[in-house]
Amino acid sequence: MNTIKPPATTRRQSVTDVCAQLGVPDKDWHLFKRWAAESLTSKALDELHAYVDVMIADRCCKPGTDLLSQLIATGVDGEDLTVDELRAVVAAMVSRAAQKPNPCTP
C-alpha cells in the first residue's frame, strides 16, 4: 500500500490556489472566496457541497487533469472516495486556505 507523506514544510495555499488545483472555473472563484470568508457556516457548507456535487458529476463524465479528477480516478491508498469524502476534502482545503497564517507553524 502506498501512502502519500506530506512535505516537511508546506506553504499555506490561498483560496485561488485551491480553486486552480480543483479545476474550478475562474468565473466561480468568487464563490469559493465568499464561502471561505463565511468560515463555512452551515449555509456556506451546504452551498459548497451543492457546487462540489456538480463538479463531481462533471468530472465523472469528463475527467480532467485537476486534483478533483485525480481523487475521483485514483482515490486514496487504492480506495475509492465516496461523495461525502470528496466533499470533505474540498471543504477542508477551502477551510484551511481561509485560516489566517500562524507564524509558528508552516
DOSE-405315 format. One record per atom (N, C-alpha, C): residue number from 0; residue in three letters; atom name; x negated, y, z. Coordinates in nm, 2 decimals. Layout:
BEGIN
ATOM | NUM | Ala | CA | X | Y | Z .
...
! end
This chain:
BEGIN
ATOM | 0 | Met | N | -0.08 | -0.12 | 0.00 .
ATOM | 0 | Met | CA | 0.00 | 0.00 | 0.00 .
ATOM | 0 | Met | C | -0.09 | 0.12 | 0.00 .
ATOM | 1 | Asn | N | -0.06 | 0.22 | -0.09 .
ATOM | 1 | Asn | CA | -0.14 | 0.34 | -0.10 .
ATOM | 1 | Asn | C | -0.07 | 0.45 | -0.01 .
ATOM | 2 | Thr | N | -0.15 | 0.51 | 0.06 .
ATOM | 2 | Thr | CA | -0.10 | 0.62 | 0.15 .
ATOM | 2 | Thr | C | -0.17 | 0.75 | 0.11 .
ATOM | 3 | Ile | N | -0.09 | 0.85 | 0.09 .
ATOM | 3 | Ile | CA | -0.15 | 0.98 | 0.05 .
ATOM | 3 | Ile | C | -0.18 | 1.05 | 0.18 .
ATOM | 4 | Lys | N | -0.31 | 1.09 | 0.19 .
ATOM | 4 | Lys | CA | -0.35 | 1.17 | 0.30 .
ATOM | 4 | Lys | C | -0.36 | 1.31 | 0.27 .
ATOM | 5 | Pro | N | -0.31 | 1.40 | 0.36 .
ATOM | 5 | Pro | CA | -0.32 | 1.54 | 0.33 .
ATOM | 5 | Pro | C | -0.46 | 1.59 | 0.34 .
ATOM | 6 | Pro | N | -0.49 | 1.69 | 0.27 .
ATOM | 6 | Pro | CA | -0.63 | 1.75 | 0.28 .
ATOM | 6 | Pro | C | -0.65 | 1.80 | 0.42 .
ATOM | 7 | Ala | N | -0.78 | 1.81 | 0.46 .
ATOM | 7 | Ala | CA | -0.81 | 1.86 | 0.59 .
ATOM | 7 | Ala | C | -0.76 | 2.00 | 0.62 .
ATOM | 8 | Thr | N | -0.77 | 2.08 | 0.52 .
ATOM | 8 | Thr | CA | -0.71 | 2.22 | 0.54 .
ATOM | 8 | Thr | C | -0.63 | 2.25 | 0.41 .
ATOM | 9 | Thr | N | -0.52 | 2.31 | 0.43 .
ATOM | 9 | Thr | CA | -0.43 | 2.35 | 0.32 .
ATOM | 9 | Thr | C | -0.39 | 2.49 | 0.34 .
ATOM | 10 | Arg | N | -0.37 | 2.56 | 0.22 .
ATOM | 10 | Arg | CA | -0.32 | 2.69 | 0.22 .
ATOM | 10 | Arg | C | -0.17 | 2.69 | 0.23 .
ATOM | 11 | Arg | N | -0.11 | 2.77 | 0.31 .
ATOM | 11 | Arg | CA | 0.04 | 2.78 | 0.31 .
ATOM | 11 | Arg | C | 0.09 | 2.83 | 0.18 .
ATOM | 12 | Gln | N | 0.19 | 2.76 | 0.13 .
ATOM | 12 | Gln | CA | 0.24 | 2.79 | -0.01 .
ATOM | 12 | Gln | C | 0.35 | 2.89 | 0.01 .
ATOM | 13 | Ser | N | 0.36 | 2.98 | -0.09 .
ATOM | 13 | Ser | CA | 0.47 | 3.07 | -0.09 .
ATOM | 13 | Ser | C | 0.60 | 3.00 | -0.15 .
ATOM | 14 | Val | N | 0.71 | 3.07 | -0.14 .
ATOM | 14 | Val | CA | 0.83 | 3.01 | -0.19 .
ATOM | 14 | Val | C | 0.82 | 3.01 | -0.35 .
ATOM | 15 | Thr | N | 0.75 | 3.10 | -0.41 .
ATOM | 15 | Thr | CA | 0.74 | 3.09 | -0.55 .
ATOM | 15 | Thr | C | 0.65 | 2.98 | -0.59 .
ATOM | 16 | Asp | N | 0.55 | 2.95 | -0.51 .
ATOM | 16 | Asp | CA | 0.46 | 2.83 | -0.53 .
ATOM | 16 | Asp | C | 0.55 | 2.70 | -0.53 .
ATOM | 17 | Val | N | 0.63 | 2.69 | -0.43 .
ATOM | 17 | Val | CA | 0.72 | 2.58 | -0.41 .
ATOM | 17 | Val | C | 0.81 | 2.56 | -0.53 .
ATOM | 18 | Cys | N | 0.87 | 2.67 | -0.57 .
ATOM | 18 | Cys | CA | 0.96 | 2.67 | -0.69 .
ATOM | 18 | Cys | C | 0.89 | 2.62 | -0.82 .
ATOM | 19 | Ala | N | 0.77 | 2.67 | -0.84 .
ATOM | 19 | Ala | CA | 0.69 | 2.63 | -0.95 .
ATOM | 19 | Ala | C | 0.66 | 2.48 | -0.95 .
ATOM | 20 | Gln | N | 0.62 | 2.43 | -0.83 .
ATOM | 20 | Gln | CA | 0.59 | 2.29 | -0.82 .
ATOM | 20 | Gln | C | 0.71 | 2.20 | -0.84 .
ATOM | 21 | Leu | N | 0.83 | 2.25 | -0.80 .
ATOM | 21 | Leu | CA | 0.95 | 2.17 | -0.81 .
ATOM | 21 | Leu | C | 1.01 | 2.18 | -0.95 .
ATOM | 22 | Gly | N | 0.97 | 2.28 | -1.03 .
ATOM | 22 | Gly | CA | 1.02 | 2.30 | -1.16 .
ATOM | 22 | Gly | C | 1.15 | 2.38 | -1.16 .
ATOM | 23 | Val | N | 1.17 | 2.46 | -1.06 .
ATOM | 23 | Val | CA | 1.29 | 2.55 | -1.06 .
ATOM | 23 | Val | C | 1.27 | 2.66 | -1.16 .
ATOM | 24 | Pro | N | 1.37 | 2.68 | -1.25 .
ATOM | 24 | Pro | CA | 1.36 | 2.78 | -1.35 .
ATOM | 24 | Pro | C | 1.33 | 2.92 | -1.28 .
ATOM | 25 | Asp | N | 1.25 | 3.00 | -1.35 .
ATOM | 25 | Asp | CA | 1.21 | 3.13 | -1.29 .
ATOM | 25 | Asp | C | 1.34 | 3.21 | -1.25 .
ATOM | 26 | Lys | N | 1.44 | 3.21 | -1.33 .
ATOM | 26 | Lys | CA | 1.56 | 3.29 | -1.31 .
ATOM | 26 | Lys | C | 1.63 | 3.25 | -1.18 .
ATOM | 27 | Asp | N | 1.60 | 3.13 | -1.12 .
ATOM | 27 | Asp | CA | 1.66 | 3.09 | -0.99 .
ATOM | 27 | Asp | C | 1.57 | 3.10 | -0.87 .
ATOM | 28 | Trp | N | 1.45 | 3.15 | -0.89 .
ATOM | 28 | Trp | CA | 1.36 | 3.16 | -0.78 .
ATOM | 28 | Trp | C | 1.42 | 3.25 | -0.67 .
ATOM | 29 | His | N | 1.49 | 3.36 | -0.71 .
ATOM | 29 | His | CA | 1.55 | 3.45 | -0.61 .
ATOM | 29 | His | C | 1.65 | 3.37 | -0.51 .
ATOM | 30 | Leu | N | 1.71 | 3.26 | -0.56 .
ATOM | 30 | Leu | CA | 1.79 | 3.18 | -0.47 .
ATOM | 30 | Leu | C | 1.71 | 3.12 | -0.36 .
ATOM | 31 | Phe | N | 1.60 | 3.06 | -0.40 .
ATOM | 31 | Phe | CA | 1.51 | 2.99 | -0.30 .
ATOM | 31 | Phe | C | 1.45 | 3.09 | -0.20 .
ATOM | 32 | Lys | N | 1.42 | 3.21 | -0.25 .
ATOM | 32 | Lys | CA | 1.37 | 3.32 | -0.16 .
ATOM | 32 | Lys | C | 1.48 | 3.36 | -0.06 .
ATOM | 33 | Arg | N | 1.60 | 3.37 | -0.11 .
ATOM | 33 | Arg | CA | 1.71 | 3.40 | -0.02 .
ATOM | 33 | Arg | C | 1.73 | 3.29 | 0.09 .
ATOM | 34 | Trp | N | 1.74 | 3.17 | 0.04 .
ATOM | 34 | Trp | CA | 1.76 | 3.05 | 0.13 .
ATOM | 34 | Trp | C | 1.64 | 3.05 | 0.24 .
ATOM | 35 | Ala | N | 1.52 | 3.07 | 0.19 .
ATOM | 35 | Ala | CA | 1.41 | 3.07 | 0.28 .
ATOM | 35 | Ala | C | 1.42 | 3.19 | 0.39 .
ATOM | 36 | Ala | N | 1.47 | 3.30 | 0.34 .
ATOM | 36 | Ala | CA | 1.48 | 3.42 | 0.43 .
ATOM | 36 | Ala | C | 1.59 | 3.40 | 0.53 .
ATOM | 37 | Glu | N | 1.69 | 3.31 | 0.50 .
ATOM | 37 | Glu | CA | 1.80 | 3.28 | 0.59 .
ATOM | 37 | Glu | C | 1.76 | 3.17 | 0.69 .
ATOM | 38 | Ser | N | 1.64 | 3.13 | 0.69 .
ATOM | 38 | Ser | CA | 1.59 | 3.03 | 0.78 .
ATOM | 38 | Ser | C | 1.67 | 2.90 | 0.77 .
ATOM | 39 | Leu | N | 1.72 | 2.87 | 0.65 .
ATOM | 39 | Leu | CA | 1.80 | 2.75 | 0.62 .
ATOM | 39 | Leu | C | 1.91 | 2.73 | 0.73 .
ATOM | 40 | Thr | N | 2.00 | 2.83 | 0.74 .
ATOM | 40 | Thr | CA | 2.12 | 2.82 | 0.82 .
ATOM | 40 | Thr | C | 2.20 | 2.71 | 0.76 .
ATOM | 41 | Ser | N | 2.31 | 2.66 | 0.82 .
ATOM | 41 | Ser | CA | 2.39 | 2.55 | 0.77 .
ATOM | 41 | Ser | C | 2.44 | 2.59 | 0.63 .
ATOM | 42 | Lys | N | 2.49 | 2.72 | 0.61 .
ATOM | 42 | Lys | CA | 2.54 | 2.76 | 0.49 .
ATOM | 42 | Lys | C | 2.43 | 2.76 | 0.38 .
ATOM | 43 | Ala | N | 2.31 | 2.81 | 0.41 .
ATOM | 43 | Ala | CA | 2.20 | 2.81 | 0.32 .
ATOM | 43 | Ala | C | 2.16 | 2.67 | 0.28 .
ATOM | 44 | Leu | N | 2.15 | 2.58 | 0.38 .
ATOM | 44 | Leu | CA | 2.12 | 2.44 | 0.36 .
ATOM | 44 | Leu | C | 2.22 | 2.37 | 0.27 .
ATOM | 45 | Asp | N | 2.34 | 2.40 | 0.29 .
ATOM | 45 | Asp | CA | 2.45 | 2.34 | 0.20 .
ATOM | 45 | Asp | C | 2.43 | 2.39 | 0.06 .
ATOM | 46 | Glu | N | 2.40 | 2.52 | 0.04 .
ATOM | 46 | Glu | CA | 2.38 | 2.57 | -0.09 .
ATOM | 46 | Glu | C | 2.25 | 2.51 | -0.16 .
ATOM | 47 | Leu | N | 2.14 | 2.50 | -0.08 .
ATOM | 47 | Leu | CA | 2.02 | 2.44 | -0.13 .
ATOM | 47 | Leu | C | 2.04 | 2.30 | -0.17 .
ATOM | 48 | His | N | 2.11 | 2.22 | -0.08 .
ATOM | 48 | His | CA | 2.14 | 2.08 | -0.12 .
ATOM | 48 | His | C | 2.22 | 2.07 | -0.25 .
ATOM | 49 | Ala | N | 2.32 | 2.16 | -0.26 .
ATOM | 49 | Ala | CA | 2.40 | 2.15 | -0.39 .
ATOM | 49 | Ala | C | 2.31 | 2.18 | -0.51 .
ATOM | 50 | Tyr | N | 2.22 | 2.28 | -0.49 .
ATOM | 50 | Tyr | CA | 2.13 | 2.31 | -0.60 .
ATOM | 50 | Tyr | C | 2.04 | 2.19 | -0.63 .
ATOM | 51 | Val | N | 1.98 | 2.13 | -0.53 .
ATOM | 51 | Val | CA | 1.89 | 2.02 | -0.54 .
ATOM | 51 | Val | C | 1.96 | 1.90 | -0.60 .
ATOM | 52 | Asp | N | 2.09 | 1.88 | -0.57 .
ATOM | 52 | Asp | CA | 2.17 | 1.77 | -0.63 .
ATOM | 52 | Asp | C | 2.17 | 1.78 | -0.78 .
ATOM | 53 | Val | N | 2.19 | 1.90 | -0.83 .
ATOM | 53 | Val | CA | 2.20 | 1.92 | -0.97 .
ATOM | 53 | Val | C | 2.06 | 1.90 | -1.03 .
ATOM | 54 | Met | N | 1.95 | 1.95 | -0.96 .
ATOM | 54 | Met | CA | 1.82 | 1.92 | -1.01 .
ATOM | 54 | Met | C | 1.79 | 1.78 | -1.02 .
ATOM | 55 | Ile | N | 1.83 | 1.70 | -0.92 .
ATOM | 55 | Ile | CA | 1.80 | 1.55 | -0.92 .
ATOM | 55 | Ile | C | 1.87 | 1.49 | -1.04 .
ATOM | 56 | Ala | N | 2.00 | 1.52 | -1.06 .
ATOM | 56 | Ala | CA | 2.07 | 1.46 | -1.17 .
ATOM | 56 | Ala | C | 2.01 | 1.50 | -1.30 .
ATOM | 57 | Asp | N | 1.96 | 1.62 | -1.31 .
ATOM | 57 | Asp | CA | 1.89 | 1.67 | -1.44 .
ATOM | 57 | Asp | C | 1.76 | 1.59 | -1.46 .
ATOM | 58 | Arg | N | 1.68 | 1.58 | -1.35 .
ATOM | 58 | Arg | CA | 1.55 | 1.51 | -1.36 .
ATOM | 58 | Arg | C | 1.57 | 1.36 | -1.39 .
ATOM | 59 | Cys | N | 1.68 | 1.30 | -1.34 .
ATOM | 59 | Cys | CA | 1.70 | 1.16 | -1.37 .
ATOM | 59 | Cys | C | 1.73 | 1.14 | -1.52 .
ATOM | 60 | Cys | N | 1.80 | 1.23 | -1.58 .
ATOM | 60 | Cys | CA | 1.83 | 1.23 | -1.72 .
ATOM | 60 | Cys | C | 1.71 | 1.27 | -1.81 .
ATOM | 61 | Lys | N | 1.64 | 1.38 | -1.76 .
ATOM | 61 | Lys | CA | 1.53 | 1.44 | -1.84 .
ATOM | 61 | Lys | C | 1.41 | 1.46 | -1.74 .
ATOM | 62 | Pro | N | 1.34 | 1.36 | -1.71 .
ATOM | 62 | Pro | CA | 1.22 | 1.38 | -1.62 .
ATOM | 62 | Pro | C | 1.12 | 1.48 | -1.68 .
ATOM | 63 | Gly | N | 1.06 | 1.55 | -1.59 .
ATOM | 63 | Gly | CA | 0.96 | 1.65 | -1.64 .
ATOM | 63 | Gly | C | 0.82 | 1.61 | -1.57 .
ATOM | 64 | Thr | N | 0.74 | 1.71 | -1.56 .
ATOM | 64 | Thr | CA | 0.61 | 1.69 | -1.50 .
ATOM | 64 | Thr | C | 0.60 | 1.75 | -1.36 .
ATOM | 65 | Asp | N | 0.71 | 1.80 | -1.32 .
ATOM | 65 | Asp | CA | 0.72 | 1.87 | -1.19 .
ATOM | 65 | Asp | C | 0.72 | 1.77 | -1.07 .
ATOM | 66 | Leu | N | 0.70 | 1.82 | -0.95 .
ATOM | 66 | Leu | CA | 0.69 | 1.74 | -0.83 .
ATOM | 66 | Leu | C | 0.82 | 1.66 | -0.81 .
ATOM | 67 | Leu | N | 0.94 | 1.72 | -0.83 .
ATOM | 67 | Leu | CA | 1.06 | 1.65 | -0.80 .
ATOM | 67 | Leu | C | 1.08 | 1.53 | -0.90 .
ATOM | 68 | Ser | N | 1.04 | 1.55 | -1.02 .
ATOM | 68 | Ser | CA | 1.05 | 1.44 | -1.12 .
ATOM | 68 | Ser | C | 0.95 | 1.33 | -1.08 .
ATOM | 69 | Gln | N | 0.83 | 1.36 | -1.03 .
ATOM | 69 | Gln | CA | 0.74 | 1.26 | -0.98 .
ATOM | 69 | Gln | C | 0.79 | 1.19 | -0.86 .
ATOM | 70 | Leu | N | 0.85 | 1.26 | -0.77 .
ATOM | 70 | Leu | CA | 0.91 | 1.19 | -0.65 .
ATOM | 70 | Leu | C | 1.02 | 1.10 | -0.69 .
ATOM | 71 | Ile | N | 1.10 | 1.14 | -0.78 .
ATOM | 71 | Ile | CA | 1.21 | 1.05 | -0.83 .
ATOM | 71 | Ile | C | 1.16 | 0.93 | -0.90 .
ATOM | 72 | Ala | N | 1.06 | 0.95 | -0.98 .
ATOM | 72 | Ala | CA | 1.00 | 0.83 | -1.06 .
ATOM | 72 | Ala | C | 0.92 | 0.74 | -0.97 .
ATOM | 73 | Thr | N | 0.84 | 0.79 | -0.88 .
ATOM | 73 | Thr | CA | 0.75 | 0.70 | -0.81 .
ATOM | 73 | Thr | C | 0.78 | 0.68 | -0.66 .
ATOM | 74 | Gly | N | 0.86 | 0.77 | -0.60 .
ATOM | 74 | Gly | CA | 0.89 | 0.76 | -0.46 .
ATOM | 74 | Gly | C | 0.76 | 0.78 | -0.38 .
ATOM | 75 | Val | N | 0.76 | 0.73 | -0.26 .
ATOM | 75 | Val | CA | 0.65 | 0.74 | -0.17 .
ATOM | 75 | Val | C | 0.61 | 0.60 | -0.12 .
ATOM | 76 | Asp | N | 0.48 | 0.57 | -0.13 .
ATOM | 76 | Asp | CA | 0.43 | 0.44 | -0.09 .
ATOM | 76 | Asp | C | 0.51 | 0.33 | -0.16 .
ATOM | 77 | Gly | N | 0.55 | 0.35 | -0.29 .
ATOM | 77 | Gly | CA | 0.61 | 0.25 | -0.37 .
ATOM | 77 | Gly | C | 0.76 | 0.23 | -0.34 .
ATOM | 78 | Glu | N | 0.81 | 0.31 | -0.24 .
ATOM | 78 | Glu | CA | 0.95 | 0.30 | -0.21 .
ATOM | 78 | Glu | C | 1.03 | 0.42 | -0.27 .
ATOM | 79 | Asp | N | 1.14 | 0.39 | -0.33 .
ATOM | 79 | Asp | CA | 1.23 | 0.49 | -0.39 .
ATOM | 79 | Asp | C | 1.28 | 0.58 | -0.28 .
ATOM | 80 | Leu | N | 1.30 | 0.71 | -0.31 .
ATOM | 80 | Leu | CA | 1.36 | 0.80 | -0.22 .
ATOM | 80 | Leu | C | 1.51 | 0.82 | -0.24 .
ATOM | 81 | Thr | N | 1.58 | 0.83 | -0.14 .
ATOM | 81 | Thr | CA | 1.73 | 0.85 | -0.16 .
ATOM | 81 | Thr | C | 1.75 | 1.00 | -0.19 .
ATOM | 82 | Val | N | 1.87 | 1.03 | -0.22 .
ATOM | 82 | Val | CA | 1.91 | 1.17 | -0.25 .
ATOM | 82 | Val | C | 1.89 | 1.25 | -0.12 .
ATOM | 83 | Asp | N | 1.93 | 1.19 | -0.01 .
ATOM | 83 | Asp | CA | 1.91 | 1.26 | 0.12 .
ATOM | 83 | Asp | C | 1.76 | 1.29 | 0.15 .
ATOM | 84 | Glu | N | 1.68 | 1.19 | 0.12 .
ATOM | 84 | Glu | CA | 1.54 | 1.21 | 0.14 .
ATOM | 84 | Glu | C | 1.48 | 1.31 | 0.05 .
ATOM | 85 | Leu | N | 1.52 | 1.31 | -0.08 .
ATOM | 85 | Leu | CA | 1.47 | 1.42 | -0.17 .
ATOM | 85 | Leu | C | 1.52 | 1.55 | -0.13 .
ATOM | 86 | Arg | N | 1.64 | 1.57 | -0.08 .
ATOM | 86 | Arg | CA | 1.69 | 1.69 | -0.03 .
ATOM | 86 | Arg | C | 1.60 | 1.74 | 0.09 .
ATOM | 87 | Ala | N | 1.57 | 1.64 | 0.18 .
ATOM | 87 | Ala | CA | 1.49 | 1.68 | 0.30 .
ATOM | 87 | Ala | C | 1.35 | 1.72 | 0.26 .
ATOM | 88 | Val | N | 1.29 | 1.66 | 0.16 .
ATOM | 88 | Val | CA | 1.16 | 1.70 | 0.11 .
ATOM | 88 | Val | C | 1.16 | 1.85 | 0.06 .
ATOM | 89 | Val | N | 1.26 | 1.88 | -0.02 .
ATOM | 89 | Val | CA | 1.27 | 2.01 | -0.08 .
ATOM | 89 | Val | C | 1.30 | 2.11 | 0.04 .
ATOM | 90 | Ala | N | 1.39 | 2.08 | 0.13 .
ATOM | 90 | Ala | CA | 1.43 | 2.17 | 0.24 .
ATOM | 90 | Ala | C | 1.30 | 2.20 | 0.32 .
ATOM | 91 | Ala | N | 1.23 | 2.09 | 0.35 .
ATOM | 91 | Ala | CA | 1.11 | 2.11 | 0.43 .
ATOM | 91 | Ala | C | 1.00 | 2.20 | 0.36 .
ATOM | 92 | Met | N | 0.99 | 2.18 | 0.23 .
ATOM | 92 | Met | CA | 0.90 | 2.27 | 0.16 .
ATOM | 92 | Met | C | 0.94 | 2.41 | 0.16 .
ATOM | 93 | Val | N | 1.07 | 2.44 | 0.14 .
ATOM | 93 | Val | CA | 1.12 | 2.57 | 0.15 .
ATOM | 93 | Val | C | 1.11 | 2.63 | 0.29 .
ATOM | 94 | Ser | N | 1.14 | 2.55 | 0.39 .
ATOM | 94 | Ser | CA | 1.13 | 2.60 | 0.53 .
ATOM | 94 | Ser | C | 0.99 | 2.63 | 0.56 .
ATOM | 95 | Arg | N | 0.89 | 2.55 | 0.52 .
ATOM | 95 | Arg | CA | 0.75 | 2.57 | 0.56 .
ATOM | 95 | Arg | C | 0.70 | 2.69 | 0.49 .
ATOM | 96 | Ala | N | 0.74 | 2.71 | 0.36 .
ATOM | 96 | Ala | CA | 0.70 | 2.83 | 0.29 .
ATOM | 96 | Ala | C | 0.75 | 2.96 | 0.35 .
ATOM | 97 | Ala | N | 0.87 | 2.95 | 0.42 .
ATOM | 97 | Ala | CA | 0.93 | 3.07 | 0.47 .
ATOM | 97 | Ala | C | 0.87 | 3.11 | 0.61 .
ATOM | 98 | Gln | N | 0.80 | 3.01 | 0.67 .
ATOM | 98 | Gln | CA | 0.74 | 3.04 | 0.80 .
ATOM | 98 | Gln | C | 0.63 | 3.14 | 0.79 .
ATOM | 99 | Lys | N | 0.62 | 3.23 | 0.89 .
ATOM | 99 | Lys | CA | 0.51 | 3.32 | 0.90 .
ATOM | 99 | Lys | C | 0.38 | 3.24 | 0.93 .
ATOM | 100 | Pro | N | 0.27 | 3.27 | 0.87 .
ATOM | 100 | Pro | CA | 0.15 | 3.20 | 0.90 .
ATOM | 100 | Pro | C | 0.10 | 3.22 | 1.04 .
ATOM | 101 | Asn | N | 0.05 | 3.11 | 1.10 .
ATOM | 101 | Asn | CA | -0.01 | 3.12 | 1.23 .
ATOM | 101 | Asn | C | -0.16 | 3.13 | 1.21 .
ATOM | 102 | Pro | N | -0.23 | 3.23 | 1.26 .
ATOM | 102 | Pro | CA | -0.37 | 3.24 | 1.23 .
ATOM | 102 | Pro | C | -0.46 | 3.13 | 1.29 .
ATOM | 103 | Cys | N | -0.40 | 3.05 | 1.38 .
ATOM | 103 | Cys | CA | -0.47 | 2.94 | 1.45 .
ATOM | 103 | Cys | C | -0.46 | 2.81 | 1.37 .
ATOM | 104 | Thr | N | -0.37 | 2.80 | 1.28 .
ATOM | 104 | Thr | CA | -0.35 | 2.68 | 1.20 .
ATOM | 104 | Thr | C | -0.36 | 2.70 | 1.05 .
ATOM | 105 | Pro | N | -0.41 | 2.60 | 0.98 .
ATOM | 105 | Pro | CA | -0.43 | 2.62 | 0.83 .
ATOM | 105 | Pro | C | -0.29 | 2.62 | 0.77 .
! end
